[in-house]
Amino acid sequence: MEEWIAGKHSVLEALRSGRTIHKIWISEQAQKHHTLPIVAEAKKQNIVVQFADKRKLDSLVSDVPHQGVVAQVTAHDYVEVDELLERAQARGEAPFLLILDEIEDPHNLGSILRSADCTGVHGVIIPKRRSVGLTATVSKTSAGAVEYVPVARVTNIAQTIESLKEKGVWVAGADVEATQLVYSADFKMPIAIVIGNESRGIGRLIKDKCDFLVKLPMSGQINSLNASVAASVLMYEVVRQRGAIVS
């Protein structure tokens, strides 16, 4: 199965990550200094680059701003949840996972993956149904982070949570009605943070499965944050508690 990715950052990171790329299209109208790194990397990997009119690229990815660069790639491979835990073990770190309960907006998922890469999250878990997958829009919004953050796609989030808990991972749900502020929670232990749907939040069953619920302090008139913004704040609180990332 094949799919398309679009945008300078997405295509360049796909090249750098070693993902299988069949062909790259570059708009004849694109600024050359923006596309030179892509052309150079593609040449090193013997990947065909074709220059075409911008309208050709528009037809390939009609719903994604492509910035003059489009690539035909192999479809993203989802991983197993155990592989996420193995990734943490290989790094000698306590597991740090995100569970997304029916995130539907590809821009939110892309932004979450971008923050996850920046904060050292070992992997993201999404449900197979009623949730956006790894689409071209997600790749574009993630600025290439989709190439580096493994994503597990599971049939049943509730059962997955139970399995994680059996393996020593604590599960915290982000919920506006929680009584505990996020800053008083302990995220130094093995943790999976659940982020709910953009409009409905975390489902009742999933909420009941969580070990504890946390909320962010709110003082404005709008009593909620965008899902990707809330997820980013929570991820950086984990980073703060565990110690700064050393690049």
N, C-alpha and C positions, 0 to 999 in steps of 0.2 A: 504494500500500500504506500502511496506517495501523497505528499501534501506540499503546500507552498508556505514560504516565510518571506517577509518583506521588511524593508528598512535597512539602512546601513549597519546599525549596531547588531541587529538580529542576525544578518547574514554573516558579518565578520566573526561574531562569536560562534556561530555554527561551524564556520571554517576552522577556527582555532580549537574548538572542542573535539574535532575529529569526526563529526557527524557526516554520514554519507550524503553527499550533494551530487546530484546528477547534472545540473546545468544552472548557470547564473545568467540572468538577463539584466543589462544595464541600459538605462535610458540614454539616448544620444544627446538629450538635453541636460543630463546631469552634470554637475560641476566636477571636472576631472580630479581636482585635489581631494575631493570627498571619496571618490571611488578607487583611487590608486592603490590604497592598502588592500582592498578586496581583490582587485585584478592581480596584484603581486602574489597574494596568498593563494589564489586560485591557480595561478601559473605554477607555483611550487608543487601543488597537489594534482596537477594535470586535469583540472576541472574546466570544462568548456565554458567560455564566457561569450555571450552574444550581445552585441549592441543593437538596439532596436528603438523605434519611435516610442515615445511615452505612451501612446495609445495602446500599443501592444502590452505593456506592463499593466496598464489600467484594466485590460481585458482579463489578465491572468489573476489579478487580485482586486476585484472591483470594489470590495468593501473595506480595504485596508490602505491607509496612506503609505506608499512604498518608498518615498524619497528617491526614486529613480533606480532602485535595486530590488530584484526579486530572484529567489532561488527555488528550484524544485528539489525537494529533499525526501528522504525516507521518513515515514511517519514516526512520531515519538514513541519510544518504548516505555510503557509504564513498568514499574518495578513492584516487587512484593514488599509488604510491610517489614518482614524480617530483614530485608536488605537495608532498610533505613536504620534499624538497630545495629546491624553489623557495621554500618558506616560510622556510627558513633563509637563503637567499640574499637574500630581500627584507629580512630583518632585519640583514643584514650580519654574520651569525654562522656559525661552523663548525657543520655539521649535528650534531644531537644527537637520535638516534632510539632507540626501544626496539623490540626484536623479541621477541614473546611466543610461545614454542614450546609450543603446546597447553595454554594456561591454561584450565582447565575450570570453575573456581568463579567465578560472576558477582560475588561479593563481592570476590574478589581483583582481578579486572579493574577493577571500579569504584574500588577503593582505589588501584590503580596509576595510573589516569587522573587521579585527584584529585592525587596526588603529581606526576604529569607536568605538570599545569597549573601547579602551584606552582613547579616547578623549570625551567620554560621549555623543556621537551622540544618539539621541532618536530613530532613525530608518532609514532604507535604502529603497528606492523605485526603483524597476526595472520593465522593460516592459516584458510582457508575450512572445513577439515574438522577434527574432533576439537578444537574450540575454541569457547568461549562467544563469542557476538556481542554487539552493543549492545542488550541487553534492558532491560526496565523495572527489574529488580533492579540491573543495572549502573549505570543512570542514577541511581537512588536512592542507591546506595552512593557514587557519585562526587560527590554533593552538587552536581550540575549541571556538573561539569567536562567531562562527555561532550559538552557543547555547544561547548566551546572547543578540545579536543584532537582534531585530525584523526586518523582511523584508516583505514589501508589494509588491505584483506583480500585476501590473495594465495593463489594455487593451490599454489605451491611455495616454501616458505621457503628451501630450499637454493639454488635458482636466484635468488631475490631477493637473498640474501647475495652471491652471485657478481656480480650486477649492481651492487650497491652498492659492492663492492670495486673494480670497474672504473671507478667514478665517483669514486674517491679516498676512500671512507669505510672506516675501519678497523672491524673487528667483534670485540667482546670478549664472551666467554661467561662467565656467572657459574656456577662449578662448584666444589662442595665439595672435589673432589680436585685442584684446581689447585695449583700450587706457588707462584705469585705472589700476594702480598696485593694487595688492591684499592688500597691507599694508595701502592703503589710503581708503579702503572701510570700512563701518560700519557693523560689524557682531554681535553687541550686541543685535540687534533687532531680532524678530522671523525670522529665515533664513533657506532656503533650497538651497544647493549648487549643481549645475548640473555639472557632470563630463561626458565628451563625449567618444565616441568610440575610441579604441586604435589607429586607423589609420585615421579615418575621422573626429574625434572631435564631437562637438555637431551639430546635424542636424539643417538645416536652420530654420525650423518651430519652433523647441524647442528654438533656439537662440532668435528668435523674441518674444517668450513668456516671456523671462527672463526680470526682472526689470532692471538689469544692468549686464555688463560683466566685468570680472577682469582677469588679467594675472599675471604670475610670472615673475620677471626680469630674463632675459637670457643674458649671456655674452660669452658663448662658441660657438663652430661651429655648434653644434647640437641644433636646435632651438625648442626643445620640451622635455618633461619629460615623463617617463612611467606613465600611467594613475594612478596606485596605489600610486606612489611616489608623483605626483602632488596632488592627493586627500589628502594624509597625511599632506603635507605642508599646504594646505588650512584648514584642520581640526585643526591643531595646531595653526594657526593664529586666528581661532575663540576662542580657549581655551585661547590664550594670551590676547585677547581683553576682554574676559568675566571674566578673573581672573583665577589663577592656580587652578587646581583640587586638592581638599584636600582628600587624601585617608584615 
